Amino acid sequence: MAAPPQLRTLLFAVNALLRKRRYHAALAMLKGFRNGAVYGVKIRAPHALVMTFLFRSGRSACTCYPASCLPC
């Protein structure tokens, strides 16, 4: 099944824009931000969550002083 002519024209225009050296630095920066966000979501966030559960100190319900603590 062939793509509609409008989609083909749009893809051609986007590919022509991406091939220009003028926009290389901006596109590389955008790619770096995207890769950093993906890394943060896939690797860093789950790791931080696991480390929080493994190395948390004190009781899980409430870790403050009973006299100054609201009900947990």
Secondary structure, 3 states (H helix, E strand, C coil): CCCCHHHHHHHHHHHHHHHCHHHHHHHHHHHHHHHHHHHHHHHHHHHHHHHHHHCCCCCCCCCCCCCCCCCC
